[in-house]
Amino acid sequence: MSKNQYLYRRRDHYREELDALMAYPVEEFVEAVCDIGFGCDCCTRCCTRAFNDHVFLLEEDAASALEMDPASVLPAPYYEACDQNGTFYVSGYALRARGDGSCIYLGDDGRCRIYDRRFSICRIYPYMLHRETGEDGTYDWRLISGLDEHGTYHNPISREEGRRIAKETIAYETAYLEQEIRFFTALAEYFEENALQHIRRTFDMTMREFEKGTEVRVRVFHQGQFFDHCVSNYDY
């Protein structure tokens, strides 16, 4: 039996989530989008780490960000595996934030400086369509982020616009799940070829050092390859 069953289980989890997403009734999601009727009021709260934690970049978005400014990205937080040598692995890049937690592309006027080239997650926000565990412990679908915490609601949205939003949101969620599947598939293969394995105890010990400010090695999966980075929690 492989020593990397954890990686295969994670891969299979994302496969199951992708199957569930593909089976979700699209018109039901369209109805929810139209009922919510979200409208942006340019409060810029969504552009801050305090409100949204981090901006995960799909591979095409990461490529665009690297083209604009290689220093604008860093390994996405919440590393997903750690080998016996203390090297972390993660499925992609995140957008770097300023020291105050605001997006590096948020202008002084409260406008996005790359709006026409903004990233996929920014285009669909605040809509989403994935399952997660809620505060009550129930594992269920989540359709919107920060409900009643920003923006305006119950604005008129046509069925045509609702379908466009639903299509873009589902496309994003599909791309995210497929990226995770590729990551865990490639990681399992890499671990098998190099006699590596995910060790939870090593993960926890190295993470404690990271949280103290120690620099750690992180390998980021991007376009089918693993790229080396050295980071500390001060980079976040």
N, CA and C of each residue as an Amber inpcrd file, in Angstrom:
protein
   708
   0.8400000  -1.2010000   0.0000000   0.0000000   0.0000000   0.0000000
   0.8780000   1.2550000   0.0000000   0.4770000   2.2510000  -0.7570000
   1.2230000   3.5020000  -0.8210000   1.2390000   4.1990000   0.5370000
   2.3570000   4.8750000   0.8230000   2.4700000   5.6480000   2.0550000
   1.8040000   7.0160000   1.9180000   1.2690000   7.2820000   0.7440000
   0.7040000   8.6080000   0.4860000  -0.8070000   8.5730000   0.2720000
  -1.4730000   7.7320000   1.0630000  -2.9250000   7.6370000   0.9560000
  -3.6070000   8.9740000   1.2470000  -2.9990000   9.7680000   2.1130000
  -3.5730000  11.0920000   2.4150000  -3.7350000  11.9150000   1.1420000
  -2.7180000  11.9050000   0.2900000  -2.7680000  12.6880000  -0.9500000
  -3.8520000  12.1620000  -1.8830000  -3.9790000  10.8570000  -1.9620000
  -5.0190000  10.2760000  -2.8180000  -6.4160000  10.5720000  -2.2720000
  -6.5470000  10.5570000  -0.9550000  -7.8500000  10.8830000  -0.3630000
  -8.2300000  12.3320000  -0.6560000  -7.2490000  13.2390000  -0.5600000
  -7.5350000  14.6450000  -0.8690000  -7.9090000  14.8070000  -2.3370000
  -7.2010000  14.1290000  -3.2070000  -7.5500000  14.1780000  -4.6310000
  -8.9720000  13.6770000  -4.8600000  -9.3090000  12.5600000  -4.2400000
 -10.6410000  11.9880000  -4.4240000 -11.7230000  12.8870000  -3.8330000
 -11.3990000  13.5750000  -2.7410000 -12.3530000  14.5280000  -2.1650000
 -12.7100000  15.6000000  -3.1850000 -11.7120000  16.1500000  -3.8360000
 -11.9850000  17.2080000  -4.8150000 -12.6960000  16.6580000  -6.0460000
 -12.4440000  15.4230000  -6.3880000 -13.1940000  14.8030000  -7.4820000
 -14.6720000  14.6910000  -7.1200000 -14.9390000  14.3050000  -5.8870000
 -16.3290000  14.2120000  -5.4290000 -16.9960000  15.5850000  -5.4250000
 -16.2480000  16.6030000  -5.0060000 -16.8020000  17.9600000  -5.0070000
 -17.0920000  18.4300000  -6.4270000 -16.2410000  18.0670000  -7.3600000
 -16.4680000  18.4390000  -8.7560000 -17.7090000  17.7450000  -9.3040000
 -17.8860000  16.4760000  -8.9750000 -19.0930000  15.7510000  -9.4020000
 -20.3420000  16.4110000  -8.8260000 -20.2740000  16.8090000  -7.5560000
 -21.4220000  17.4600000  -6.9160000 -21.7190000  18.8020000  -7.5750000
 -20.6710000  19.5460000  -7.9060000 -20.8570000  20.8380000  -8.5730000
 -21.5280000  20.6580000  -9.9280000 -21.0860000  19.6610000 -10.6840000
 -21.6510000  19.4240000 -12.0100000 -23.1190000  19.0010000 -11.9280000
 -23.5040000  18.4130000 -10.7970000 -24.8870000  17.9570000 -10.6270000
 -25.7930000  19.0290000 -10.0380000 -25.2200000  20.1660000  -9.6260000
 -26.0250000  21.2120000  -8.9890000 -26.9790000  21.8200000 -10.0120000
 -28.2590000  21.9770000  -9.6660000 -29.2390000  22.5550000 -10.6020000
 -28.9390000  24.0290000 -10.8820000 -28.5000000  24.3210000 -12.0890000
 -28.0520000  25.6690000 -12.4390000 -29.1530000  26.7020000 -12.2490000
 -30.3690000  26.3790000 -12.6650000 -31.4550000  27.3570000 -12.5660000
 -31.7710000  27.7100000 -11.1130000 -31.5080000  26.7720000 -10.2150000
 -31.7010000  27.0530000  -8.7880000 -30.6960000  28.1060000  -8.3230000
 -29.4730000  28.0010000  -8.8290000 -28.4500000  28.9940000  -8.5010000
 -28.7890000  30.3450000  -9.1280000 -29.2670000  30.3180000 -10.3610000
 -29.6810000  31.5610000 -11.0360000 -30.7630000  32.2560000 -10.2230000
 -31.7090000  31.4920000  -9.7350000 -32.7960000  32.0390000  -8.9210000
 -32.2430000  32.7070000  -7.6660000 -31.2670000  32.0620000  -7.0340000
 -30.6660000  32.6270000  -5.8230000 -29.9430000  33.9300000  -6.1300000
 -29.2190000  33.9670000  -7.2370000 -28.5020000  35.1850000  -7.6400000
 -29.4780000  36.3340000  -7.8410000 -30.5740000  36.0580000  -8.5240000
 -31.5740000  37.0990000  -8.7830000 -32.2650000  37.5390000  -7.4920000
 -32.5130000  36.6100000  -6.5910000 -33.1570000  36.9490000  -5.3170000
 -32.2360000  37.8020000  -4.4400000 -30.9580000  37.4480000  -4.3980000
 -29.9990000  38.2050000  -3.5870000 -29.8420000  39.6110000  -4.1410000
 -29.7340000  39.7180000  -5.4480000 -29.6600000  41.0300000  -6.0950000
 -28.5320000  41.8980000  -5.5750000 -27.3400000  41.3190000  -5.4460000
 -26.2120000  42.0750000  -4.8910000 -25.7990000  43.2230000  -5.7980000
 -25.4730000  44.3420000  -5.1760000 -24.9490000  45.4910000  -5.8970000
 -23.7210000  46.0310000  -5.1890000 -22.6600000  46.2910000  -5.9290000
 -21.4290000  46.8310000  -5.3490000 -21.6060000  48.3190000  -5.0650000
 -21.2440000  48.7430000  -3.8580000 -21.3100000  50.1710000  -3.5160000
 -19.9090000  50.7630000  -3.3290000 -18.8990000  50.0230000  -3.8480000
 -17.5030000  50.5000000  -3.8320000 -16.9740000  50.7580000  -2.4230000
 -17.3990000  49.9460000  -1.4630000 -16.9090000  50.1120000  -0.0890000
 -15.4670000  49.6320000   0.0580000 -14.9970000  48.8050000  -0.8800000
 -13.6430000  48.2220000  -0.9530000 -13.3370000  47.2250000   0.1620000
 -14.3310000  46.8400000   0.9550000 -14.0620000  45.8690000   2.0240000
 -13.5890000  44.5350000   1.4480000 -14.1010000  44.1770000   0.2770000
 -13.7100000  42.9110000  -0.3330000 -12.2460000  42.9160000  -0.7600000
 -11.6320000  44.0880000  -0.8040000 -10.2420000  44.2350000  -1.2360000
  -9.2770000  44.2420000  -0.0580000  -9.7060000  43.7150000   1.0790000
  -8.8610000  43.7260000   2.2760000  -8.7080000  42.3290000   2.8640000
  -7.5560000  42.0910000   3.4680000  -7.2840000  40.8040000   4.1110000
  -8.2000000  40.5810000   5.3080000  -8.5410000  41.6550000   6.0160000
  -9.3890000  41.5340000   7.2010000 -10.7570000  40.9690000   6.8430000
 -11.2320000  41.2790000   5.6510000 -12.5710000  40.8440000   5.2530000
 -12.5420000  39.5420000   4.4530000 -11.5190000  39.3630000   3.6290000
 -11.4960000  38.2110000   2.7310000 -10.2640000  37.3290000   2.8380000
  -9.4450000  37.5320000   3.8450000  -8.2950000  36.6710000   4.1180000
  -7.2290000  36.7580000   3.0210000  -7.4520000  36.1290000   1.8700000
  -6.4660000  36.2060000   0.7950000  -7.1440000  35.9960000  -0.5520000
  -6.4430000  36.3860000  -1.6090000  -6.9510000  36.2210000  -2.9760000
  -6.2060000  35.0580000  -3.6180000  -6.8800000  33.9090000  -3.7220000
  -6.2750000  32.7460000  -4.3710000  -6.3510000  32.9340000  -5.8830000
  -5.2570000  32.6350000  -6.5580000  -5.1820000  32.8450000  -8.0020000
  -5.2310000  31.5150000  -8.7500000  -6.1910000  31.3920000  -9.6580000
  -6.1710000  30.2600000 -10.5700000  -4.9110000  30.3580000 -11.4230000
  -4.5340000  29.2680000 -12.0760000  -3.2720000  29.2580000 -12.8210000
  -3.1920000  30.3740000 -13.8550000  -4.2750000  30.6080000 -14.6020000
  -4.2340000  31.6570000 -15.6240000  -4.1180000  33.0320000 -14.9790000
  -4.7220000  33.2050000 -13.8120000  -4.6100000  34.4750000 -13.0970000
  -3.2010000  34.6570000 -12.5410000  -2.6250000  33.5790000 -12.0350000
  -1.2580000  33.6500000 -11.5190000  -0.2850000  34.0060000 -12.6360000
  -0.5060000  33.4280000 -13.8140000   0.3550000  33.7420000 -14.9570000
   0.2480000  35.2160000 -15.3200000  -0.9700000  35.7450000 -15.2820000
  -1.1870000  37.1630000 -15.5750000  -0.5200000  38.0420000 -14.5240000
  -0.6650000  37.6680000 -13.2540000  -0.0620000  38.4400000 -12.1650000
   1.4600000  38.4250000 -12.2610000   2.0290000  37.2680000 -12.5720000
   3.4780000  37.1590000 -12.7100000   3.9850000  37.9970000 -13.8740000
   3.1860000  38.0780000 -14.9200000   3.5580000  38.8930000 -16.0770000
   3.5530000  40.3780000 -15.7210000   2.5440000  40.8080000 -14.9480000
   2.4490000  42.2130000 -14.5650000   3.5280000  42.5940000 -13.5650000
   3.7540000  41.7210000 -12.5780000   4.7380000  42.0100000 -11.5340000
   5.0460000  40.7240000 -10.7740000   6.2060000  40.1120000 -11.0100000
   6.5470000  38.8510000 -10.3330000   6.5040000  38.9470000  -8.8120000
   6.7060000  40.1520000  -8.2800000   6.7040000  40.3240000  -6.8230000
   5.3000000  40.4380000  -6.2490000   4.2800000  40.3960000  -7.1180000
   2.9040000  40.5870000  -6.6510000   2.2760000  39.3200000  -6.0990000
   2.9600000  38.1810000  -6.2370000   2.3900000  36.9160000  -5.7700000
   3.2990000  36.2700000  -4.7360000   2.7160000  35.3680000  -3.9810000
   3.4520000  34.5570000  -3.0170000   2.7020000  33.2420000  -2.8430000
   3.3340000  32.2220000  -2.2740000   2.6310000  30.9530000  -2.0840000
   1.3230000  31.1580000  -1.3230000   0.2600000  30.5620000  -1.8260000
  -1.0280000  30.6940000  -1.1400000  -0.9050000  30.1630000   0.2860000
  -1.5450000  30.8190000   1.2500000  -1.4800000  30.3350000   2.6350000
  -2.2650000  29.0300000   2.7970000  -2.1880000  28.4690000   3.9630000
  -2.8590000  27.2070000   4.2830000  -2.2740000  26.0740000   3.4320000
  -0.9830000  25.8450000   3.6440000  -0.2650000  24.8210000   2.8940000
  -0.9650000  23.4690000   3.0480000  -0.8840000  22.6650000   1.9900000
  -1.7310000  21.4740000   1.9100000  -1.0190000  20.1590000   2.1850000
   0.2920000  20.1830000   2.2210000   1.0480000  18.9650000   2.5330000
   2.4410000  19.3660000   2.9940000   3.1190000  18.4190000   3.6430000
   4.4800000  18.6570000   4.1230000   5.2240000  17.3260000   4.1000000
   6.3940000  17.2920000   3.4820000   7.1410000  16.0340000   3.4590000
   7.9640000  15.8620000   4.7390000   8.6510000  14.7300000   4.8320000
   9.3890000  14.4130000   6.0500000  10.5760000  15.3380000   6.2850000
  10.9420000  16.1170000   5.2680000  12.0550000  17.0560000   5.3920000
  11.6070000  18.4560000   5.8100000  10.3030000  18.6330000   5.9770000
   9.7940000  19.9290000   6.4050000   9.5020000  20.8970000   5.2790000
   9.4100000  20.4060000   4.0540000   9.0480000  21.2490000   2.9150000
   7.5340000  21.2260000   2.7350000   6.9400000  22.3980000   2.6470000
   5.5000000  22.5040000   2.4270000   5.1900000  22.4930000   0.9280000
   3.9370000  22.1320000   0.6250000   3.4510000  22.1360000  -0.7600000
   2.0700000  22.7770000  -0.7840000   1.8150000  23.5680000  -1.8310000
   0.5210000  24.2330000  -1.9490000   0.1250000  24.3000000  -3.4200000
  -1.1740000  24.3710000  -3.6680000  -1.7080000  24.1980000  -5.0180000
  -1.6530000  25.4280000  -5.9090000  -1.1840000  26.5680000  -5.3920000
  -1.1350000  27.7500000  -6.2450000  -0.6280000  28.9730000  -5.5100000
  -0.7300000  30.0920000  -6.2070000  -0.2740000  31.3710000  -5.6590000
  -1.4500000  32.1940000  -5.1410000  -1.1160000  33.1380000  -4.2730000
  -2.0780000  34.1400000  -3.8160000  -1.5120000  35.5100000  -4.1440000
  -2.3950000  36.4890000  -4.1960000  -1.9720000  37.8570000  -4.4550000
  -1.4230000  38.4620000  -3.1690000  -0.2980000  39.1060000  -3.2690000
   0.3150000  39.7390000  -2.1010000  -0.5200000  40.9470000  -1.6650000
  -0.5890000  41.1840000  -0.3660000  -1.3020000  42.3460000   0.1770000
  -0.3010000  43.3490000   0.7420000  -0.7490000  44.5790000   0.9080000
   0.0820000  45.5960000   1.5470000   0.1610000  45.3230000   3.0540000
   1.0090000  46.0690000   3.7300000   1.1620000  45.9070000   5.1680000
  -0.1170000  46.1310000   5.9380000  -0.9980000  47.0040000   5.4150000
  -2.2680000  47.2660000   6.1040000  -3.3480000  46.2610000   5.7300000
  -2.9800000  45.2700000   4.8950000  -3.9270000  44.2320000   4.5170000
  -4.7330000  44.5200000   3.2730000  -4.5610000  45.6860000   2.6680000
  -5.3190000  46.0140000   1.4600000  -4.6380000  45.4330000   0.2260000
  -5.4020000  45.2390000  -0.8200000  -4.8820000  44.7020000  -2.0760000
  -3.8540000  45.6670000  -2.6640000  -2.7800000  45.1200000  -3.2210000
  -1.7400000  45.9750000  -3.7920000  -2.2290000  46.7420000  -5.0130000
  -3.3590000  46.3160000  -5.5790000  -3.8950000  47.0010000  -6.7560000
  -5.0670000  47.9230000  -6.4290000  -5.3270000  48.1370000  -5.1480000
  -6.3760000  49.0710000  -4.7460000  -5.7930000  50.4820000  -4.7340000
  -6.3560000  51.3660000  -5.5620000  -5.8500000  52.7220000  -5.6600000
  -6.2790000  53.5990000  -4.5030000  -5.6370000  54.7550000  -4.3750000
  -5.9800000  55.7000000  -3.3070000  -7.4060000  56.2190000  -3.4380000
  -7.9420000  56.1390000  -4.6560000  -9.3070000  56.6060000  -4.8890000
 -10.3410000  55.5220000  -4.6280000  -9.8920000  54.3670000  -4.1080000
 -10.8170000  53.2810000  -3.8250000 -11.2130000  52.4770000  -5.0450000
 -10.4850000  52.6430000  -6.1330000 -10.7750000  51.9200000  -7.3690000
  -9.6580000  50.9160000  -7.6650000 -10.0210000  49.8400000  -8.3410000
  -9.0410000  48.8360000  -8.7430000  -8.1950000  49.3820000  -9.8890000
  -6.8820000  49.3210000  -9.7380000  -5.9840000  49.8530000 -10.7550000
  -5.8260000  48.9160000 -11.9510000  -6.2980000  47.6750000 -11.8320000
  -6.2170000  46.7380000 -12.9580000  -7.6070000  46.1710000 -13.2550000
  -8.6250000  46.9910000 -13.1200000 -10.0050000  46.5030000 -13.2030000
 -10.2560000  45.6940000 -14.4740000  -9.7600000  46.1570000 -15.6030000
  -9.9990000  45.4470000 -16.8630000  -9.2710000  44.1100000 -16.9180000
  -8.2660000  43.9410000 -16.0460000  -7.4990000  42.6930000 -16.0140000
  -7.6560000  41.9860000 -14.6670000  -8.6720000  42.3650000 -13.9270000
  -8.8530000  41.8010000 -12.5840000  -9.0050000  40.2850000 -12.6520000
  -8.7170000  39.6570000 -11.5390000  -8.6210000  38.2050000 -11.5030000
 -10.0000000  37.5480000 -11.3830000 -10.0420000  36.2540000 -11.6750000
 -11.3160000  35.5260000 -11.7590000 -12.1470000  35.6450000 -10.4960000
 -11.5190000  35.4790000  -9.3310000 -12.2770000  35.5370000  -8.0860000
 -12.8650000  36.9220000  -7.8750000 -12.1630000  37.9610000  -8.3420000
 -12.6630000  39.3340000  -8.2060000 -13.8580000  39.5640000  -9.1250000
 -13.8760000  38.8860000 -10.2590000 -14.9640000  39.0640000 -11.2280000
 -16.2740000  38.4580000 -10.7330000 -16.1940000  37.3430000 -10.0230000
 -17.4330000  36.6780000  -9.5990000 -17.8820000  37.0930000  -8.2020000
 -16.9890000  37.6990000  -7.4260000 -17.3040000  38.0530000  -6.0440000
 -18.5360000  38.9560000  -5.9690000 -19.4420000  38.7250000  -4.9860000
 -19.3250000  37.8380000  -3.8220000 -19.9340000  36.4530000  -4.0210000
 -20.2640000  36.1030000  -5.2620000 -20.9260000  34.8180000  -5.4870000
 -19.9260000  33.6670000  -5.4470000 -20.4040000  32.5170000  -5.0660000
 -19.6040000  31.2990000  -5.0100000 -20.5700000  30.1260000  -5.1000000
 -20.0420000  28.9550000  -5.3340000 -20.8820000  27.7630000  -5.3490000
 -20.0250000  26.5630000  -4.9590000 -19.8300000  26.4170000  -3.6670000
 -19.0940000  25.2660000  -3.1710000 -19.6120000  24.8810000  -1.7940000
 -19.2570000  23.6720000  -1.3810000 -19.7190000  23.1700000  -0.0900000
 -18.6440000  23.3780000   0.9700000 -19.0870000  23.7740000   2.1430000
 -18.1820000  23.9020000   3.2770000 -18.9750000  23.7340000   4.5600000
 -18.2510000  23.5400000   5.6430000 -18.8960000  23.3460000   6.9400000
 -19.2320000  24.6920000   7.5550000 -20.5080000  24.8920000   7.8900000
 -20.9540000  26.1460000   8.4750000 -20.7250000  26.1890000   9.9720000
 -21.0860000  27.3080000  10.5760000 -20.8980000  27.4810000  12.0180000
 -21.7010000  26.4640000  12.8190000 -22.7900000  25.9620000  12.2320000
 -23.6060000  24.9710000  12.9360000 -23.1170000  23.5430000  12.7050000
 -21.9870000  23.4100000  11.9830000 -21.4180000  22.0930000  11.7360000
 -21.9830000  21.3800000  10.5280000 -22.9270000  22.0150000   9.8260000
 -23.5460000  21.3940000   8.6580000 -22.6960000  21.6160000   7.4110000
 -22.4450000  20.5390000   6.6840000 -21.6860000  20.6120000   5.4340000
 -22.6720000  20.8360000   4.3010000 -22.6670000  22.0460000   3.7410000
 -23.6940000  22.3800000   2.7550000 -23.1610000  23.4180000   1.7750000
 -23.9970000  23.7210000   0.7900000 -23.6150000  24.6800000  -0.2390000
 -23.5920000  26.1050000   0.2990000 -22.6080000  26.8590000  -0.1350000
 -22.5180000  28.2750000   0.1890000 -22.5550000  29.0540000  -1.1230000
 -23.4260000  30.0720000  -1.1790000 -23.6700000  30.7720000  -2.4370000
 -23.1400000  32.1930000  -2.4730000 -22.8980000  32.7940000  -1.3220000
 -22.4600000  34.1890000  -1.3020000 -21.5710000  34.4360000  -0.0920000
 -20.6080000  35.3200000  -0.2540000 -19.6950000  35.6760000   0.8290000
 -20.1140000  36.9920000   1.4670000 -20.0450000  37.0410000   2.7930000
 -20.2990000  38.2940000   3.4990000 -21.7030000  38.8320000   3.3440000
 -22.6880000  37.9580000   3.3660000 -24.0760000  38.3910000   3.1990000
 -24.4450000  39.4500000   4.2350000 -24.9890000  40.5600000   3.7600000
 -25.4310000  41.6860000   4.6000000 -24.2810000  42.4110000   5.3040000
 -23.0520000  42.1410000   4.9000000 -21.9040000  42.7980000   5.5250000
 -21.2680000  43.8520000   4.6220000 -21.7000000  43.9230000   3.3880000
 -21.1600000  44.9030000   2.4450000 -22.0890000  44.9580000   1.2350000
 -21.9660000  46.0290000   0.4570000 -22.7810000  46.1490000  -0.7410000
 -24.2420000  46.4340000  -0.4510000 -25.0520000  46.3700000  -1.5030000
 -26.4990000  46.5370000  -1.3860000 -27.1820000  45.2840000  -1.9150000
 -28.4390000  45.1090000  -1.5250000 -29.1380000  43.8730000  -1.8730000
 -30.5150000  44.1680000  -2.4530000 -31.0700000  43.1230000  -3.0750000
 -32.4110000  43.1670000  -3.6620000 -32.5000000  44.1870000  -4.7960000
 -31.3570000  44.3720000  -5.4780000 -31.3740000  45.1560000  -6.7060000
 -31.9150000  44.2760000  -7.8300000 -32.6030000  44.8550000  -8.8090000
 -33.1460000  44.0410000  -9.9000000 -32.0390000  43.4310000 -10.7580000
 -32.0820000  42.1190000 -10.9280000 -31.1490000  41.3990000 -11.7970000
 -31.9750000  40.5340000 -12.7410000 -31.7850000  40.7090000 -14.0250000
 -32.5490000  39.9530000 -15.0140000 -32.1140000  38.4930000 -15.0150000
 -32.9550000  37.6190000 -15.5540000 -32.5960000  36.2060000 -15.6480000
 -31.3630000  36.0360000 -16.5300000 -31.2670000  36.8400000 -17.5610000
 -30.1050000  36.7580000 -18.4480000 -28.8230000  37.0970000 -17.6930000
 -28.8670000  38.1750000 -16.9010000 -27.7050000  38.5570000 -16.1110000
 -27.4330000  37.5190000 -15.0260000 -28.4900000  36.9800000 -14.4290000
 -28.3290000  35.9450000 -13.4170000 -27.6470000  34.7110000 -13.9850000
 -28.0100000  34.3470000 -15.2070000 -27.3830000  33.1850000 -15.8500000
 -25.9170000  33.4680000 -16.1670000 -25.6170000  34.7070000 -16.5670000
 -24.2190000  35.0620000 -16.8460000 -23.3810000  34.9400000 -15.5740000
 -23.9020000  35.4680000 -14.4730000 -23.1940000  35.3910000 -13.1920000
 -23.0160000  33.9360000 -12.7690000 -24.0830000  33.1520000 -12.9010000
 -24.0170000  31.7400000 -12.5220000 -22.9880000  30.9970000 -13.3690000
 -22.9690000  31.2770000 -14.6680000 -22.0290000  30.6110000 -15.5730000
 -20.5900000  30.9300000 -15.1940000 -20.3030000  32.2000000 -14.9200000
 -18.9460000  32.6030000 -14.5530000 -18.5360000  32.0080000 -13.2020000
 -19.4820000  31.9760000 -12.2700000 -19.1800000  31.4320000 -10.9440000
 -18.8920000  29.9410000 -11.0180000 -19.7100000  29.2110000 -11.7520000
 -19.5050000  27.7690000 -11.8980000 -18.1980000  27.4910000 -12.6280000
 -17.8630000  28.3170000 -13.6140000 -16.5970000  28.1520000 -14.3410000
 -15.4130000  28.3330000 -13.4000000 -15.5190000  29.3280000 -12.5070000
 -14.4360000  29.5440000 -11.5390000 -14.3120000  28.3520000 -10.5940000
 -15.4340000  27.9290000 -10.0240000 -15.3930000  26.8250000  -9.0600000
 -14.8800000  25.5440000  -9.7200000 -15.2630000  25.3230000 -10.9780000
 -14.7830000  24.1560000 -11.7140000 -13.2750000  24.2180000 -11.8970000
 -12.7810000  25.3830000 -12.3140000 -11.3410000  25.5530000 -12.5290000
 -10.5650000  25.3620000 -11.2330000 -11.1250000  25.8580000 -10.1330000
 -10.4540000  25.7020000  -8.8330000 -10.3480000  24.2230000  -8.4530000
 -11.4500000  23.4900000  -8.5690000 -11.4450000  22.0780000  -8.1990000
 -10.5180000  21.2820000  -9.1090000 -10.5270000  21.5950000 -10.3950000
  -9.6400000  20.8930000 -11.3270000  -8.1750000  21.1800000 -11.0100000
  -7.8890000  22.3980000 -10.5660000  -6.5150000  22.7330000 -10.1790000
  -6.0950000  21.9320000  -8.9510000  -6.9900000  21.7820000  -7.9930000
  -6.6830000  20.9850000  -6.8040000  -6.4630000  19.5170000  -7.1740000
  -7.2720000  19.0070000  -8.0740000  -7.1230000  17.6110000  -8.5080000
  -5.7780000  17.4100000  -9.1920000  -5.4090000  18.3330000 -10.0800000
  -4.1060000  18.2410000 -10.7470000  -2.9700000  18.3110000  -9.7310000
  -3.1230000  19.1920000  -8.7510000  -2.0870000  19.3570000  -7.7260000
  -1.8680000  18.0680000  -6.9490000  -2.9270000  17.4920000  -6.4150000
  -2.7570000  16.2950000  -5.5950000  -2.3350000  15.0900000  -6.4310000
  -2.7650000  15.0300000  -7.6920000  -2.3180000  13.9550000  -8.5780000
  -0.8200000  14.0650000  -8.8260000  -0.3620000  15.2790000  -9.1600000
   1.0640000  15.5010000  -9.4220000   1.8980000  15.3150000  -8.1570000
   1.3570000  15.7620000  -7.0200000   2.1040000  15.6560000  -5.7680000
   2.2780000  14.1990000  -5.3560000   1.2280000  13.4040000  -5.5030000
   1.3290000  11.9850000  -5.1660000   2.3830000  11.3040000  -6.0390000
   2.3840000  11.6400000  -7.3140000   3.3750000  11.0720000  -8.2350000
   4.7870000  11.5190000  -7.8510000   4.9380000  12.7920000  -7.5300000
   6.2500000  13.3260000  -7.1400000   6.7450000  12.6760000  -5.8500000
   5.8590000  12.5210000  -4.8900000   6.2340000  11.8850000  -3.6240000
   6.6460000  10.4320000  -3.8430000   5.8950000   9.7070000  -4.6660000
   6.2140000   8.3000000  -4.9200000   7.5820000   8.1720000  -5.5840000
   7.8650000   9.0550000  -6.5440000   9.1200000   8.9790000  -7.2940000
  10.3270000   9.3560000  -6.4460000  10.1100000  10.1730000  -5.4030000
  11.2210000  10.6860000  -4.6160000  11.2380000  10.1810000  -3.1730000
  10.5090000   9.1010000  -2.9250000  10.4730000   8.4690000  -1.5930000
  10.1100000   9.4680000  -0.5010000   9.1300000  10.3130000  -0.7970000
   8.6490000  11.2970000   0.1630000   7.2790000  10.8860000   0.6690000
   6.8900000  11.4180000   1.8050000   5.5410000  11.1870000   2.3060000
   5.1010000  12.3480000   3.1820000   3.7980000  12.5460000   3.2040000
   3.2220000  13.5930000   4.0450000   3.2400000  13.1180000   5.4870000
   3.8860000  13.9120000   6.3640000   3.9760000  13.5730000   7.7820000
   3.2730000  14.6650000   8.5810000   2.1760000  14.3150000   9.2190000
   1.3990000  15.3200000   9.9460000   2.2070000  15.9370000  11.0910000
   2.9680000  15.1300000  11.7900000   3.7540000  15.6550000  12.9090000
   4.7820000  16.6700000  12.4100000   5.4240000  16.3720000  11.2990000
   6.3930000  17.3090000  10.7200000   5.6880000  18.5750000  10.2620000
   4.5120000  18.4120000   9.6740000   3.7130000  19.5690000   9.2570000
   3.4630000  20.4880000  10.4500000   2.9870000  19.9180000  11.5460000
   2.6380000  20.7210000  12.7240000   3.8650000  21.3920000  13.3340000
   4.9680000  20.6620000  13.4350000   6.1830000  21.2220000  14.0260000
   6.7420000  22.3580000  13.1700000   6.7720000  22.1470000  11.8510000
   7.3060000  23.1720000  10.9550000   6.3890000  24.3830000  10.9190000
   5.0910000  24.1460000  11.0050000   4.1400000  25.2570000  11.0170000
   4.3050000  26.1010000  12.2790000   4.5840000  25.4650000  13.3930000
   4.8090000  26.2270000  14.6260000   6.0310000  27.1340000  14.4890000
   7.0720000  26.6210000  13.8480000   8.2640000  27.4420000  13.6150000
   7.9540000  28.5870000  12.6550000   7.1720000  28.2930000  11.6340000
   6.7590000  29.3210000  10.6750000   5.9990000  30.4400000  11.3760000
   5.1030000  30.0690000  12.2630000   4.3000000  31.0600000  12.9810000
   5.1430000  31.9200000  13.9180000   6.3250000  31.4230000  14.2930000
   7.2420000  32.2060000  15.1230000   8.0880000  33.1660000  14.2870000
   7.9900000  33.0330000  12.9560000   8.7600000  33.9060000  12.0770000
   9.8930000  33.2290000  11.3420000  10.0790000  31.9250000  11.5740000
  11.1340000  31.1880000  10.8840000  10.8030000  31.0380000   9.4040000
  11.7950000  31.2130000   8.5540000  11.5950000  31.0470000   7.1140000
  11.4640000  29.5650000   6.7830000  10.5230000  29.2360000   5.9070000
  10.3010000  27.8460000   5.5110000  10.3380000  27.7330000   3.9940000
  10.5410000  26.5160000   3.5380000  10.5410000  26.2340000   2.1000000
   9.1380000  25.7970000   1.6890000   8.6380000  26.4110000   0.6230000
   7.3200000  26.0620000   0.0930000   7.4500000  25.8150000  -1.4060000
   6.9010000  24.7060000  -1.8660000   6.8900000  24.4090000  -3.2990000
   5.4710000  24.6480000  -3.8110000   5.3680000  25.5310000  -4.7940000
   4.0710000  25.9440000  -5.3340000   3.8150000  25.2390000  -6.6590000
   2.6360000  24.6420000  -6.7890000   2.2490000  23.9780000  -8.0350000
   1.7170000  25.0210000  -9.0120000   2.3620000  25.1170000 -10.1620000
   1.9470000  26.1010000 -11.1650000   2.2590000  25.5630000 -12.5510000
   1.2080000  25.4550000 -13.3710000   1.3440000  25.0010000 -14.7530000
   2.1110000  23.6810000 -14.8600000   1.7510000  22.7520000 -13.9800000
   2.2950000  21.4010000 -14.0490000   3.6390000  21.1950000 -13.3900000
   4.1950000  22.2420000 -12.7690000   5.5010000  22.1320000 -12.1280000
   5.4350000  22.6340000 -10.6870000   6.4650000  22.2780000  -9.9130000
   6.5870000  22.7750000  -8.5470000   7.7220000  23.7930000  -8.4950000
   7.4000000  24.9860000  -8.0120000   8.3730000  26.0680000  -7.9430000
   8.7390000  26.3480000  -6.4890000  10.0440000  26.4930000  -6.2420000
  10.5540000  26.6950000  -4.8830000  10.4640000  28.1470000  -4.4320000
  10.0440000  28.3230000  -3.1780000  10.0130000  29.6430000  -2.5480000
  10.4190000  29.4870000  -1.0930000  11.0250000  30.5260000  -0.5440000
  11.3110000  30.5860000   0.8840000  10.5570000  31.7770000   1.4500000
   9.6950000  31.5350000   2.4170000   8.8580000  32.5980000   2.9770000
   8.7740000  32.4640000   4.4950000   8.3980000  33.5560000   5.1290000
   8.0900000  33.5340000   6.5560000   6.7130000  34.1480000   6.7380000
   6.1680000  34.0600000   7.9420000   4.8300000  34.6170000   8.1440000
   4.8200000  36.1350000   8.0180000   5.9920000  36.7580000   8.0490000
   6.0590000  38.2070000   7.8650000   5.7560000  38.6090000   6.4190000
   5.8570000  37.6420000   5.4920000   5.5290000  37.9270000   4.0920000
   4.0280000  38.0530000   3.8800000   3.2540000  37.5650000   4.8410000
   1.8080000  37.6000000   4.7110000   1.2410000  38.7650000   5.5060000
